[in-house]
Amino acid sequence: MRFRHPDGSVVHLAYCTNVHPAETLDGVLAQLRDHCEAVRRRLGRDRLGIGLWLAHDAARALDTDPAALRRLRDELDRRGLEVVTLNGFPYQAFGAEEVKYRVYRPDWADPERLEHTTALARVLTRLLPEDAAEGTVSTLPLAWRTADDGERAAAALTALRTLGRGLDRLHEETGRSVRVGLEPEPGCVIETTADAVAPLTEIGHPRVGVCVDTCHLATSFEDPGPALDALAAAGVPVVKSQLSAALHAEDPGDPAGREALAAFAEPRFLHQTRARTPDGALHAVDDLPEALTSGALPRQAPWRSHFHVPLHAAPAPPLTSTLPVLRDALAHLVGGPVPRTRHLEVETYTWQALPPALRPRDAGGLADGIAAELALARDLLTDLGLKELP
């Protein structure tokens, strides 16, 4: 979906296909047929943006086989879909029964991460619509915190400098510009937007910036306005933003609230959980089951958990979502005289990890839900003065 910003530029809205993970090109093509086209039709659009997640094997096939790339491009065109952004965070096996900490490997100290991200950038230059100004790729925020040491940290920054030079060469060779955004996430070396400033200013490359995920922003209790202003003051570009909402428990000491939270404690994904006390201190555990059983988080302060809940359907009371944080962030990102980013991506990959009563019953129900999320995001954008384009 495309929108005209009051400054005249085009802002793109997509949804991320990691909600229907596939490891191979055939699997990606099946996504387009079975899911993405159905979402487009529900929205009544001739064209719909998708943020493709390409696992390592699929990306390698597309990067090395021109016929495979033509096949994907033709299928996108046939089904009324366009791609300006890729999700390069998960490397592979995002559809596994247990993902948890595996999603952070390989990290930016490992050569495989640079190779994969560079391949994604090359593929994206060949998928971009002819009239798209640039492409973007979101990626891992260096590493999970326990994988960080002095030597690996230096290797990660060296890899990102190499990436920046590679993106410059790619622009020279193809005439297409691709930027990569590190996505701050709770528990990682770059946990917050503030954590991103020092390494990214040290790298100092205009094609390497930040991807702001509004669920992660909210989970860490970051205030969108000051957070985004600090990035701008430091000269760190917001390459893209993922529109998502976290799980919020205002009173985790209430037995009803804890019972409701327990329904979201599932085995597939990691749900980092945070509490912020009135003195501003942030208390942290790595996963929701730990938060519920360890006593490590104070029960007299609100909790937020990294569980991407559907944007349009807040969980039942006493829980809520952090949709207000998303609204605030979006106002700061695209509500001003000039957009701070032009690539927005709805990313709710947890539909099948929701409590059973909240999960879609079939592919049609999933398409209905994703379309409803995109419709909400569309309305938020038009409320900010953007105009939807055909």
N, C-alpha and C positions, 0 to 999 in steps of 0.2 A: 504494500500500500504506500502511496506517495502523497505528500502534503506540501503545499506551498507555504513557506514561512513568510511573515510580513516583510522580511528583507529581500524577498524574491527568490531565495534559494530553496532547494528541494530537500525535504526531510523524509527518510525512508523508515517504514515500520514493517517488521517481519515477525515471524515466530520461529523458534529454534526447533529443528527436527531431532534433537537428542531425546525428545519425548518418545520417538519411535526408533530406537537405536538399531543400526545395521552395520555389519562389519565389512561388507563387500559391495561392489558396484551394483550387482543385481539386487541386493537388499535396498540400496538407496533408490533405485528405480522403482522398486515395489512401494517404498514410502510415498513417492510422488503420486503413484497410481491409487494407492489404497487410502491415503490420508490427506496429503497436501491439496490435491485437486478438490477433494470433498469439502475441505475448509473454505477454499476459494468460492465454491459454488454456494455455500451457506451464506457467505457475505455478499453474494450478488456482484462479485467483482470479475472483470475481464482479466485482471492481472493481480497476482498476490506475491508479495515478497516472502521468501523463506530464508532463514539463517541455517545453512546446511551444517550438520555435524558429519565430518568425514573421518572415519576411523583410519588408522595407519594403512591398512591393506587397500582400502578403497582409494585413499589419497595417492598412494604409490602407483596404483593402476592408472589413475587419471593423469598423473604427472608423466608417466613413461609411455603411455599408449594413446596416440592421437585419435585413434578410432574410438576408444572408450570415452574420451572427452567429447567427441562429436556426438556420440550416442547420448550422453548425459545432457548436453546442450540442446539437442533436438527434442529430448523428452521434456525438458523444462519448457521450451517454447510451445510444444504441443499441448501441454497441460495448463498453460497460462500462468507460469511461475517465473519469478526472476530472483537472482541472487546477487546481493552486494556485500554480504557479510558471511563469514564462516565462524563457527565455534571450534577453536583449536585447543580447548582445555583438555577434555578427555582424549587420551591417546588411542585407547582401544578398550574393548570389553565393557562398554558402559551399560550394556544390557545384561551383564552377569547377575547371578542371583545375589552375590555380595560384591559391591563396589568399594564402599568405605574408603580406606586409605590408599587403595590401588589407583585411584583417580589422579593422584599426585605424582605418579611415576610414568615415564621418566621425567625428571625435573630439568631445570635449565643448566645444571652442571653436567648433564649427560648429553653426549653428542646427538643422540637420537631425537632429542627435543628440537634442536636447531634444524636438523635435517627435515623433520616432519613439518615444522612451521614454514620453512622455506618452500617445501613442496606445496603446501596449502596456498601460499602466496602466488606461486606460479600458476596453479590451477585456477585461482580466483581471477587472475588477469584475463583468462580465456572464457570465463563464465559471465563476466560483467556485461550488463546491457550496454549497447553502444553509446547511449547518452548518459551513463553514470559517471560522475566525476572521479570517484575513487572506490576502492574496496577496503574492507577492514577484516581483521582476524583477532579474536580474543584468545588469550592464552593464560597458562598457569602463572601465578604471582611468585615466580622464582622457584619455590619449593615448599613442602611442608616443613614446619619449623624445626623438627628434630633431625632433618636431613641437612641442616645448615651448619657449616663450620667455615673457618677462614679460607681454606683452600677451595672448597666448593663454592663459596660465595663469590670469590674472585673469578672462578671458571664460569659461573652463571653470567656475571656482568660482561666478561669477555665474549661469551656467546651472543649476548644481546647487541653488543657493539658490532659483531660480525653480521648479525641479522640486519641491523640498520644499513650497513654498507651494501648488503645483498639486495635490500629493498630499493636502494638508490639505483643499483645496476639494473634491476628489473624494470624500473621506470624508464631508464635510458634505452633499454632494449625493446620494450613493448609500448611505451607511451602511456601505460596504465599505472596509476599510483595505488599502492597498497600500504596501509598502516596497521600496526599490530598493537593491541592494548593488553597490558598485564591487568588481570582481574583480581583486585584485593579480596581476600576471603579469610574469615575467622580461622585461626590456627596455622595460617601460612606465614612464611617469612614476611611477606607484605600482607598484613592482616587488614589494614585500614588504608584509606586514601592518604592519610598523613604519613604512613609508612612508605608510601610509593614515592614521595618527593625526593628523598636523598638519593636512592639508586637511579631514578630516572633523570635527575638533574646531573648526576655524575656521568651517565651515559650521554645525555645531551643530544639526542637525535630526534628530529621532528617527526619521524615516522614510527617512533616507539613511544607509546603513551600509556594511558589507563583506560580500561573498560570498567565503567561504574555499574555494578550489579546492585540494584536497590534493595534486594533481600539481604545481601551481605552488609550493605551500608546500615540497614536497620538493625540487623542482628548485633552489630558492634555499637549500637546506640549512637551512631554518628548523626550529627545535624547536617542535612544536605546543604544548606546555604553556606555556612562557614567551611564545610569540607570542600565544596566545589570552588569557592573563592580562593582557598589556600592553594589548590592546584593551579588555578589561573595565575595567581600572584607568583608562583614558582615557575611559570612557563611550561607546565606539564599538560599536554593536550589530552582531552577526553576523546578518545578515538571512537568509542561507541558506548552505549548504555544498554544493559539488560534490565528490562522491566519485570520485576518479580516482587513477591511479598512474603515476609517471614511470618512465623507463628508467634503470637503474643499472648502471654498469660499475665494479667494484671496482678493477680493474687495467687501465686503458686503455693501459698500455705493453705489455701482452701482445699479440702479434700475433693470437692467436685472439680476444681480446676486441675488437680493432679491426676484425677481419673481421666479427665478429658485429654490431658497431655499424653498420658500413657497409651492412648489409642493411636498416637502418631509415632510411637517408638517402634520402628520397624527395622528389619535386618539388612536392607539393601544399601541404603545411602548413609553417609555420615551427617548427623544433625547437630553440629556444634551449637552449644547453648550458652547464653550469657545473661548475667544479671547486673544491673547497675544500681548501686545504693545511693541514697540522697547526697552523700559526700562526693559523688562523682566516680567512685571506684568501680572498676569493671571486674567482675568475677567470672571465671571461665571454666568450662569442662568441654571435652571433645565430642560427647554424644549425648543425646537425650536420655537414653536409659541410665547413663552415669549420673546425669543431673537428678533423676528421680530417685535414685537409690543410694548415692554416696554421701549426701549431706554437704557436698562441697559448695553449693550455691545457697546464699541466704534466701529464706522463704518469705521474708518481709519486703522484698523488692521485686519489681516486675522481671519476668524472664522473657527472653526472645530466643527462638530456636531456628536454625538454618534448615527450615523445611519449606520449600517453595510451594505455597498454597495457591489455588486458583485465584486469579485477580478479581473475578466477578462474584465469587462465592466465598465469603468469609466463613470460617468455622463457626459452629454453633456456640452460643454462650455456655460457659463463662470465658471461652477463648475468643480472640479476635485476630485479625491479620494486621500487618503494618502497611496497608494500602495508603494511609495518610502520609507516610514517609515517601512512598512512590510519587504521590501527587505533588508533594513539596519539591522532590528532586526534579521531577519533570518540568515544573514551573521554572526552576533555576536553569535547567538544561536548554530548554527551547522556548521559554516564555519571555525572554528578553528581546532586545532589539536585534541581536544576532544570535543564532543558535550556537551553543558550545559544542554540540555534536549533531551530526546529521544522520546517524545510524542508530535506530532503536530496535530492540529485539525482545519480544515477550518470551520469557524462558521459564516455563513451568514443566519440568521434566518428571515430576513426581506423581502424575495422575494415577499410575498403577501402584504407587506406594501409599496412597491415601488409605485411611481406615476403610474396610470393605464396603460399608454402607455409602461412602462418598465416591467410590470409584465408578468410572463409566462402565456400563455393562457390555458394550461392544464398540466396534470401530465408529459406528454412527454416533454413539454417545460421546466418544472422545472428540470427534469432529465438532459436535455441537458445543462442547466445552471450550475448545480452542477458539472457535469462532466468537463465542461470547466474550472471551478474554480480549481478543483483538478489537471487538466492537467497543468494549469499555475503553481500551487504550485510544481508539479513534476518537471517542467522545471527549476524552481528556485533552487530546491535542486540539480539537476544534474549539473547545472551551478556552484554550489559550490563544486563539486567534489564527491558528493554522487552517488552511482550506484543503479539504481532501481533493485530490486530483483523480481524473478518470483512470 
